[in-house]
Structure formats: C-alpha cells, structure tokens
C-alpha cells in the first residue's frame, strides 16, 4: 500500500500538470519543481531513512513515514498556491523516504524462508507495474471529474488504512549492529542534489553559461569533492564508496540514473504534448498512455525471468535498443502525428523500461557480501530518484527554451547510454572487478580518522 501511494503520486500527478498550469498560473519551471522537489528530497533522505530504521526500529520509522506522507498529501490538497504546493511536496517526500526502502527491509527480515521471501518481493515489486498501468488512467479520471487536488486526497484513506494494518500485523525489527549516523555526509548529499537540480531548472532558463547555473554547478562539484574526501574516513559512511570499485555496481547505478531520467522526461513531455498540443482532456491523455503502462505491467515479470536464466546483459541490451528507438520516434511528434506511430513509440518505451528494472537491482548487488546487499540496493534506488529529477529538469528546461526536438532527444540519449553501459558492465572482466570489490568489502572497516584513507 505504501509503494502504491508513492508510485501513484508520481504517475498520476504527471497527468495533472496542464490542469495545475492553468489553475495556479504555473510556468514550465513551476511544473518542473512540483515534480522534482519530491524526487530530490526523496533521493536525499533514502539512505538516512534506512540506517535510522535499522537503529530505532523499522516498524516505528515506517509508521512515522506513513503519518508524514499522509499529512503532507492533505496539505498538498489544500495548497493555496504553487509555492505552498512545492513546500508541501517536499514534506511528502520526507515521509516517502521512510516508506519504500524500509518496507523492503521489513519484508526481508520478516520472511525467512527463501520461497516465501521471493513471493513477497514479487508481490511488492508487482505494485510498481500496477501503479504504472493505473496511474495515468486514475489520475486522468480524478482530474477530469474532481480536479488535481483529488489526487492528493486519495492518499488519505489509503495511508490511514496502511497505518492501521502496520500497527496490527507488522513486527518490529532492528539491525544487530546499526550503522552510525553521518550528518556531514547527509548534508553533502542534500547540497549536491539540490544545487544540481536548481542550477538546471533555474539557471538553464537564462542560458547554459548563466552565472546562476555555473554557481550551482560549482557548489555541486564542491559537495561531490567533499563526499569523495570525507566518506572514506568514516567507519559507517552514508555512501559506501567502495561499492563503486565494482564495475557492475557502478554500471547499475548509472543505468538507474539514465533509465529513470528517460522515464521522468517521457512522462513530463508526453503529458504536456497530449493535453496541450493534441487538445485532449486529462482522462483522454491518461488513456493514451495506456499502451506504455500496459506493456510495462506485462513485461516486468519477464525481465526477472531473463535475469534469472540468462543474466542481466540480455534484458539491458534489449531495453537500451527499445528506449532509444522510442526516443527517436518521439522526436518526430506533431499535433497530427498518426496514433499508430505514437503508440509504437509508447509500446517500445514501455517494454524497454519494463526490462531494465530487474537487471539494475540484480547487477547492483552482484558479488556484494550478503550483509551489504541491502545498502547496495539502496544506493541503486537513490540513483533511480536522482535520474527522475534530472530527467524532468533537463527536458523541461529545453522545452522552456524552445528546443522541443532536443528535449525529446534526451530520451533517445538515455536509451543509448543504457545500451552502451549494459554491454560494457556485464562481461567477464566486469564481473572480476565485482569479485575484487567483495574481498575488499569483507575486510574490517577502518576506524574514523582525520588523516587520508
């Protein structure tokens, strides 16, 4: 239920963007912030939420997240203007960061039998496909019948029901040795993601060499340098940089960013195209996205099968080709583009995106020690949220600058990157680096020290 409301909030809200634009007088930048403030805050706090749950109790943190997310949804529904909506979306994201990663941790610590655990993870992961399929239609129906605020009101009964069921049925659990807090690392992650996104959205409008953009990029680079220098000195770092010695892990992280940047850009651009360029209602626009959503729902289980029987390379390569083809087709869109061509691009993107998710998680944890697998998967999840934020920021900025074809081309570029990295990071030599990284991670971590690592 938590995964459903968090995922629906993204897919359904995209359908409501033109309605938000008209009712609140928002420009493209305002629409970008409505989506991106959620994903940036979510990405910033995912790893902190996981370590806090290990320390104080997973059920306690999960229930806290449900309360914050539901309360934030109500505030979003009551928002008097765009500025307040963006603030309340940030509050929503703080609660959302305590839900999905902590839910996965609860599942893995509740189901000990491997078969039961596999079924539980399958049921949990299947909700993503359901939200992708239902989100555009449900969002379109709610906006068409009641307005965009209904999307947030929907979270209230679901969130309250999830809170009651969690209190009644979910057991409490903690880690035997919880990771220590890393406030400096957490601050650096927030500065890095926030300055990068702000620079693209606000600075990009004034030109790619504007002082705002260059200043924000400089701050982002300084924060990144700080992470690279500080985190290796920590005994329990927020971001375990030793993971990136594994080529498969590094590839999975960048593939997560690229594929979800493609998804964020795809939903953002197509929603505006269907309702503004083709003149469709919110409901009709949601229905037009059904070919993409339905193929994602159908092909997502196939991706897990392919990974289990043939490894991650095959689904990654097919995903990269199909996302690239979809992006190329979308660059030719116009108000009178035949539906057959439009739906071909949608189906290609849906299949490609469906195939890429399972390999990301599988490749991220390949060769990692079992005790570190959850942390590695959490870093990959952060890459997904970072990608979504950057995708919306980049395509929205290009669209506002009048570079419509360049905005669509970003999706094709994301697909090409998935294809190249899938080819480069899943071979025998890449797997050898994962084995070396495993041996290094198995060594006792260094104590905190002021000198170089």
N, C-alpha and C positions, 0 to 999 in steps of 0.2 A: 504493500500500500504506500509506503514511503517513496519507493522508487517510482511508482505510478504518478504521484502528485508532482514529484520533482521533474520527471521527464515530460509529463503533460504540460507543465508550466512553460516549458521551452517551446515545444512544438505548437501548442495551442495559441500561445501569445504571438508567435510569428504571424499567424493568420489575422490577428487583431491589429497589426501595425498600421494599415491605412486608416482604420477607424480611430486609433489613437492620434494619428497625424491630423485628422480633420477635427476631432473634438477638443484636443488640447493644443492645437496650433503648433505641433512639433515639426521641426525640420529634420533632415536626414540624420544630422548629428544627434539630435534628441532621441530618435528611434534607435540609433546605434547604442547610446548609453543605456536605454531601457533594457536592451538585451545584454550588453557587455558588462554592466556593473554587477549583474548577477553572476556571470561566469568568472569574472576576475576575482571577486570576493570568495566565491566557492573554491576556485583553484588555490587561492592564497591560504585557506584555512583547512584544506583537506588533511594534510599530514599532521597538523596540530591536533585536529579533532581525533584522529586515530590514536595518537600517543596519549592524549588526555583520557580517552575511553579505556585504554589499557591500564591507566593509572587509577582512576577513580571509579571505574565500573562502566561496562559497555551499555547495559540497560539504562543506567542513570543518564549517561550522555545522550543516548538515543531518544529517551523521553524528553530531555531538555531541548534537543533539536526539533522534535515534533511541536513542542509548545512555541518555540521561537518562529519556526516556519509558518505555522498556522496563524499566529498573531500577526506576523508580517504580511501574510496573504490578506487578512482582514483590513489592515492598514492600506495595502495597495488598492483594495476595492473601494476604500473611502478617500483615496488621494484627491485633493482639490486641484492639483496642477501637476505638470510634468516634473518639476523639481522634486516635489514630495514623493511622486511615484518612484523616481530613481533612488531616493533615500530609503524608502520602504523596501524596494527590491534588494538593496544591499543587506537590510536586516533579514529578509527572507533567505538570502544566500548564507548568512552566518548559521542559521538553523539548518539549511540544506547540507552544509558541510559536515554536520553531525549525523546525517542520516545514512546515505548510501555506503560509504566506507565502513561505518560502524555496523551497519546491517550485515555486510558480508563477514565481518569479524564475528558477529553473533552467530551467524549460520555455521561457520567453520568450527566454532567452539561448542555448538550445541549438538551437531550431528557427527558422531564419531565413526559410525560405520561408513566405509567408502562408498557403497552403493547409495545409501540414504543421502550422503553428502552430495554426490553427483546429481541426484534427482532434485535436491533442494536448490543447488546452484543453478540447475537448468530451469527450474520454476522461477527463480529470482531473475535470472537473465532474460527469460522469455517476456518479462513485463516491458523491457525496452522495445521489443518488436511490437507489442500491443500498443504502447504509447505512441510509437511512430505511425502506426496504422490508424489509430483512433483520434490522435491529437488534432490533425488538421480538420477532420470532419466535425469532431465535437467542438473545437474552437470556433469553426465557422458557424455552426448551428447556434452556439451561445451568443456570439457577436451579432448574428443576424436577428435573433429573437429578443435578446435582452441587453446587448451592448457589451463592450470589452470588460467591464467590471465583473461580469458573471464568471469569467474565467478564474478570477481570484476567489470569489465566493464559493466556488466548487470545492476548493481546498479545505474549507471549514468543516463540513461533515466528515469528509474522508480523514482529515487529520485528527479530529476528535475520536473517531472510531478506532484509528490506529493506536492512539494513546491509551484507550481503554483496553484494547486487546494486548498491547505490550505489557501493561501493568498486570494483566491477568495470566498471561501464558509465557512470556519471555523470561528465562532465568538470568540471573546476574552472573557476570564473569569478569575476571581481571587477568592480566598477564602476570606470570610468576615473577618476572623482573621487568617492570615497566621502564620505558625509555624516559630519561630525564628531559625536562623542558629546555627548549633552546630559544629564548626570547630574541636574541640578536639575529639568529638565522631566520626566525619568523618575520622580523621587521624587514630584513633584507629582501625576502621573497615578496612581501607586500609592495615595497618600493619598486622592485624590479618589474613586476607585472603591472602595477598601477601606472608607473611613468611610461612604460612602453605603450600601453593601450591609450593613455591620454594623449601621448605625442602623435600617434597615428590618427586618432579621431579629430582632435582639435587642431594640431599643427598641420595635418595633411590638407586641411581646407585652405590654408594660407600658402600652400606650396611645400614641396618636399625639401626645400632648403630654408624654410622659415625658422626664425630664432626659437619659437616655441618647440617645434619638432626636434631641432638639434639639441636644445637644452634637455628635453625629456629623454632623448636617446643617450645623451651623456650621463644623465642620472642613472638610467638603466644599466649602462655599461659599468658604472662605478659600483652599483649594487651587485652586479654579476661578479665583478672582481672581488668584492668583499666576501661573497659566498665561497668563491674558489680558494680564498686565502684563509677564511675563518673556519669553515665547516670541517676540514680535515683535522683540525686541532681539537675537535670535540670528541669525547668518548661516545656520546649518543647524539650524533648530529641530526638535525631536522632533515637534511638532504644528504643521503649517503652517496658521496661522490665516487666511492669505489665501485658502485654498480656500473658506472659508465666505462670501466675498463673492459667490460663485456661488449663486444660489437653487436651481438643480437639484442642486448638490452638497450644500448644506445640507439640502434635502428628502430626498435619498437617505440621508443619514446618520441623520436622524430616522426615516425609514421603516424603515431597517435595525433600529434600536432597537425600534420598535413591533412589527414583524412577528416578530422573534425573541423579544421578550417574550411575544407571543402563543403562539409555539411552545413556549417554556420552560414557561409556565403550562399549556398544553394537555397536554403530556406528564406533567407533575408531577401535576396534578389527576386526569387520566383513569387513570393507573396506580393511584393510591390508590382511586379510585372503583370500578374494575373488580374489584380484588382484595379490598378491604375492604367495600365496600357490596354488591357483587353476589356476593361469595364465590367468585370464580374463582381458579384456580391461576395461577402465573406464566406458564405456557405458554399457557393459555386466554386470559389477559389480553393477551399478546402477539399472539395470533391475532385477537383482537377489534379490535386497532389496525391490522390489515392493510388495511382499506378506505382509511384515511387514507394509509398508506405507499404502497400500490399506485398510488393516484391521483397522489401526488406524483411517483412514478417515471415515470408515463406523461405527465403534463402539463408536466414541467420542460423537455423539449426544445421543446414548443410555445411556451413563454414566449420562448425565444431567437428563434424564427421570427417571432413577433409583434413583438418589439422591432426585428428587422432590417427588417421590411416596413412596420410602422405606427408605430414609435416606442414609447417606454416608457409613454405615457399609457393606452392600451387595457388592457394586462395589469395595470397598477397599479389602475385603477378596478375591473376585474372582481375582482381579488384582494381589494380592500378590501370590496366588497359581500359576497363569499362568506365571508370570515373573520368579518365582522360577523354574518351570518346564522347561521353555525355557533355563535358565542358566545351568541347569543340562544337558540338551540335547547338549548344545553348548560345554560343556567340552569334549565331545567325538569326536569333529570335526577333520578331517584329509583331506589331499588333495583329497581323493577318496570317501569321505562320500556321500552316495546317496542323490540326490536332494530332494527326498521325506522327508528324515529325517531333512535335512537342512531347508526346507520350513515349516515343522511342528514347528520347534523351532522359526522361524520368525513369523509365524501366532500367536503362543502363546504369544510371546513378544508384537506384535502389538496390540492384543486385551487387554492384561494386561495393557499396557501403556495407551491405549485409555481410559480405565475405571478409571484410577487413577487421572486424571487432575481435573475433576469437583468436586470430593469429597475434594480435597486439598483446593480449594478456598472456598467451602461451609463450611467445618469444621473450616477453619481458622477464619471465620467471625461469626461462630455460637455464639450467645449470646453477641456479641460485640455491644456497642452503635452505632447507625447509623452514628454518626459523626466520629467514629473511624474505621468504616468498611474499608474505602479506605486505611488507614495506615496499618491495619492488613493484607489486601490483598497484599500490597506492601512488607511487611516482608516475606510473603509466596513466593512471586516472587523472592525475594533475595535468599531464600532457594533453589529454582529451579536452579538458576545460580551457586550458591555455589556447589550444587550437581553435576552439569555438569562438573565443573572444577575439583572437587575431583575425579570423576569417571575416567576422562581421565588421570589425574595424577597417580592414583593408578594402573590402568590396564596397562598403558604404562610403568611404572617403573617395574612392574612384568614381562611384556613381554621382556623388555630390559635385565632383569636379567636371562632370560631363563625359567621363571616359567609360561609357557603358560597355563597349566591347572589351576593354581591358578588365573591367570588373568580372565579366563572365569568364574571361581567360584565366583568372585566378583559379577557378575550379579545375580547368584542364591542367594547369601547372601543379596543383595539389595531387592530381591523379598521376602525373608523370613522376613526381617525387616518390609516391608510394611504390610505383613500378620499379624505379631505379634502386631504392633502398631495399625493397623486398628481394631483389636479385643479389644485392651486394652483401646483405647481412644475414643470410640464411644458409650460406655454403659451409663447407667443411672447415675452412680456415677461420670463419667467423665463430663457429661452434668451439673451436680450440681456444679462442680468447675467453669464451664463457667459462670453460673449464679452469683456465688460469685464474680468472676472477673469483671463482668459487673457492679455490685454495687460499687465495689472499683474504677473502671474507671470513674463512674459517679460523683465521688467526685471531687471537685476542685483540680487541680494540685498544688503541693507545689511551692512556690517561690524558685528561685535559692538561695542556701545557702551553706556555706563552710562546715558545720558540717555533721554528718551522717544523712541519710534519715530517 
